[in-house]
């Protein structure tokens, strides 16, 4: 979320030099700009630009990816059985993927509604979330039934930024350059 209409390179969003194409009138308006969501861009703001199709596609894609991942993990488990590593190791592998998937689901689901309090801890959990990628895919799948994943969080931040911007803008007295300059009266000498 940006507080003003400038991008880091100093060009306004939607201008030819900014690398971003305008997505409606709000993209070039002064003030805070909406943060894009992966696969959705900024269509979540007004639910335009085939937003419903994108949600359906994201749901189908994440479910298909989760199913394909389970299929691949099944082959890996069969490889362990063929290698005859024992039932204990097989049980540990299943438990590892189940626990990591549950933790990844929970952390991904929480990430849709709030920003992480400790980014360093999130970085430490990145490996665990990678192992439990099926949980993350399932969280993404279930979240697309209600909204674009992360839409509620970004909408709250965007509306708060708009309110701050409007408050700052309304508290100004106007354009200082347009004010009349009043000359102070000089006392006359006798």
KAKA-V457348 format. One record per residue. RES is the residue in one small letter. PSI is psi in whole degrees, 0 to 359 (* if undefined). NEAR is the number of other C-alpha atoms within 8 Angstrom. Layout:
res	psi	near
RES	PSI	NEAR
RES	PSI	NEAR
This chain:
res	psi	near
x	127	8
x	142	8
x	334	9
x	181	8
x	5	13
x	146	9
x	167	9
x	331	5
x	3	6
x	357	6
x	153	10
x	146	10
x	141	14
x	353	11
x	158	11
x	331	7
x	352	5
x	342	11
x	358	8
x	133	8
x	143	8
x	140	10
x	48	7
x	183	6
x	331	7
x	340	7
x	334	10
x	356	11
x	148	7
x	153	6
x	191	9
x	145	13
x	145	12
x	146	10
x	128	10
x	150	7
x	140	12
x	134	5
x	347	6
x	340	11
x	228	9
x	19	10
x	345	11
x	340	12
x	307	8
x	8	5
x	44	9
x	182	8
x	48	5
x	42	8
x	316	11
x	318	7
x	323	7
x	319	10
x	317	12
x	318	9
x	320	8
x	321	11
x	312	13
x	319	9
x	317	8
x	323	12
x	319	11
x	320	8
x	321	9
x	318	11
x	317	8
x	323	8
x	320	9
x	322	9
x	317	8
x	319	8
x	329	8
x	318	8
x	323	8
x	318	8
x	320	9
x	327	8
x	322	8
x	322	10
x	320	10
x	322	6
x	350	6
x	53	6
x	350	8
x	160	7
x	332	6
x	315	6
x	319	8
x	318	12
x	319	8
x	319	8
x	316	8
x	316	8
x	320	8
x	312	8
x	324	10
x	313	9
x	315	9
x	323	13
x	321	15
x	317	10
x	318	12
x	320	16
x	311	15
x	313	10
x	322	8
x	317	11
x	318	12
x	326	8
x	340	10
x	337	12
x	346	9
x	156	7
x	148	6
x	137	7
x	325	4
x	97	6
x	331	7
x	322	6
x	322	7
x	322	9
x	324	7
x	331	7
x	0	8
x	319	8
x	318	7
x	320	10
x	332	13
x	319	8
x	321	9
x	38	17
x	333	10
x	322	12
x	320	14
x	318	14
x	320	13
x	323	12
x	318	12
x	318	13
x	310	13
x	327	9
x	330	11
x	347	13
x	332	8
x	327	6
x	174	10
x	133	11
x	119	10
x	1	11
x	316	11
x	315	10
x	312	10
x	326	10
x	317	9
x	315	8
x	319	9
x	316	13
x	323	8
x	320	8
x	322	10
x	320	10
x	318	8
x	318	8
x	317	11
x	322	8
x	316	8
x	318	8
x	321	7
x	337	7
x	349	6
x	151	6
x	2	6
x	195	4
x	116	6
x	333	6
x	337	4
x	355	5
x	149	6
x	141	4
x	120	4
x	134	4
x	136	4
x	139	4
x	131	4
x	140	4
x	141	4
x	143	4
x	144	3
x	*	2
